[in-house]
Amino acid sequence: MTGDLLCVFPEPLPLPQARGIQVIHNAVSLAEAGVRVILAYVPAYAGADTSELFSHYGLRQPDGLKLWPLSRSLPWPLSLIKFRSRRLFLWRLRRQIQTARRQGEAPVLIFARHVKLAADMLQDDGFWPPMVYEAHEVFADGAPSSGFARLARQEQVVLHKSAALVAISRQLAQALQKRYCLQRPFEIIPSAATLHTGTPQKDWYQAHNRIVYAGNFYEWKGVEDLLAAARLLPSYYQIHLIGALPAHMRPQIDNTTGAHVVIHGVLPHQQTLAFLLDACIAVLPNRAQSVSAYTSPLKLFEYMATGCAVVASDLPVLREILRDEDAAWFSPGDAKSLATAITGLVDNQGRSREMGERLARQVKNYSWEARAVRLQACFQKTLAIPANA
């Protein structure tokens, strides 16, 4: 594409959550594909070294990627007041663009995923470049009752006024089209993962004690179902949990019966990937509720890239990526079904090995580089559409 792409993310980076991982990898892979990218973000703390932003994710800053670190805080000495606002971020972003325009270096397209910031920008007609909005969920569904109406209005503005729309799954695109009576199409571009050189080497004879879940512990993620399944498994099994285990879940771990559950806490992203490279069976226990209906889980692609055999909830959105033979499927929310799926993979090492090796090959279609190619095609098509079309 001709001209700069402005990626906007009004949250602190580096960020260990999936959205932080995706934002930085999108920016880097697009720049490496030849797109001139500007990443506008909030620095994690005052005076943060920009090199830390990339090293946190095991990356380097490519030549084609420019950084605009913009604070959400008040200027000194008012910054001592604990006040954060996306409006301050937006105000500083506006000034940055004004400066870039005077220098003849203004971006020609915006790429955004933050629905509130996107709505603020799109309601300010005439100043901002065209926007490509990337949808990750139906945000109004998760809003508290007090803020539902406002968030729904903001989401509607974004979906109707963006120049183009991207969704991470077909299920999500269809849900948004139905909710907002939207006739516009979406580009369906799932999440992605970093590829690894060669086929990951695993000791499949140890599969029983190399079972892992890595990610967040929200209710819809189904980790409580995995803990219930653990109590039904043989005592010589080990299940490893990577992430911040909530206090209310700790009483559900009983290592006196069933599989032994090992809690590793939150690990840096590179350590998590290294752990997955050593693991044999990776579990995706999403429940049939909330965001699970629309998700394109980053962990799924990381499980695939690290050559793990996958145990997955039988949800339509996951079958957009995985075929019948690509996972040991179980009924969402059913601990007994989940335990049976895990046991089936442990007891059939040949099936597990073949599945893991096949998924590691298939994930090449879901690399960050492949995603950048698809996004770039979307951007080119958007810029080719006349502004009044």
Buried (B, 14 or more C-beta within 10 A) or exposed (E): BEBBBBBBBBBBBBBBEBBBBBBBBBBBBBBBBEBBBBBBBBBBEEEBEEEEBBBBBEBEBBEBBBBBBBBBBBEEEEEEEEEBEBEBBBEBBBEBBEEBEEEEBBBBBBBBBBBBBBBBBBEEEEEBBBBBBBBBBBBBBEBEEEEBEEBBEBBBBBBBBBBBBBBBBBBBBBBBBEBBEBEEEBBBBBBBBBBBEEEBEBEBEBBBBBBBBBBBBBEBBBBBBBBBBBBBBEEEBBBBBBBEBEEEBEEBBEEEEBBBBBBBEEBEBBEBBEBBBBBBBBBBBBBBEBBBBBBBBBBBBBBBBBBBBBBBBBBEBBBBBBEEEBBBBBBBBBBEBBBBBBBBBBEBBEBBBEBBBBBBEBBEEBBBBBBBBBBBEBBEBBBEEEEEE
